[in-house]
Amino acid sequence: MLMAYNEQQQIFLPYQYSREALQRYRRQMKFYCPQCQQPVQLKIGKYNIPHFAHIANNSCVQLFAEGESKLHLQGKVQLFEWLRKLGHTVKLEPYLQKFSQRPDMLLIKEQKQIAIEFQCSTISHEKWLLRTSGYENNSIQPLWLFQTPQRQSTQGIQKISISPIMQKMIIATARGLAYLVTYDANTSSFIYWTNLLYVHGHTFIGKVQELTIHKQHFPFYEPKSISKEEFLLYWQLYKKHCKQFVYQRLLHSKNGVQDSFLRSCYELRFALTALPDYVGVPVKDAEAIPMFSIEWQTILHHFCRRLQLAPHELNEGNIRSFLIQQNVELTNQTVQAIKNYVMVLAKSYKENDCFPDICEQVYAHLFAIATIY
Ligand SMILES: [Zn+2]
């Protein structure tokens, strides 16, 4: 921990002093844990940021947070100093006695309290939920900021794998653009994954952008939408993923003709090495359907063929029976995903299964005129 009380019950922040001064204070003063009130040791290493640690055999809950990494201590100091310089009222590691939680920082803004947690290590879903609801039940807004995963260091448009716990940190702009902000304490910069497009499993496509801490504001800057030209790159990456999916499916399918995806391809006379562009189309709400888009969309075309309907002629009842047939849970979101897909198809359809503007329509649907849909 970065703070403790001295004998006068004043907050003491060792990182603000030189090592020489701290060595003197260590001889002259005693320090106490704000949570359990027991004496704590001042640690002044050469490598780590000066901090406090409990004396062994102590039963303080705070002990669980110890063994804090250098990166965690470093990030906390950077974020705390940054918020202070911006003129915010912010407390470092305050102990919230009422519900025994100790956020990394507590910011008070227009009578609103925001608990900031800078998370460097992995955290279980249960622990995250427990701490989040602890704040929410006490009218404190939690803000989780994860240390940027190391593998994600380059900027630009790319495939991004996002762990389930980090997927919970995805937020949206007023216009509905999904994004995720992490903080890299190694480089003192915020890493944005913006314009996130869900692909499949933990895979997304996004634009990685970096903002150094000195340029950041609080609340954080919101990202802008990608351009049509940038979306072309998304489209190419998405289609590449579709190809890989079909290839893997062919390799591993054990169901043979019983595989409804492969059978639909066959009956629709689709060449597996060159599936048409209008199947495998990213649409909003598709993450609610536990199948990859190219799979359910191909089966949907086969379903339409049997009903002798064009996709945009499907009514609500047809859509529901399609989902039931595919063992997909009937929810507003799964129905909406299908509606979104047939709407994109209807808008780009010319004649004879020809969809010349499909990429443009998908861009409009996902990013450009988000509020119209
Ligand atoms: Zn303690």
Residues whose N, C-alpha, C, O or C-beta is under 5 A from the ligand:
A	BS01	ZN	C33 Q35 C36 Q37 C60 Q62
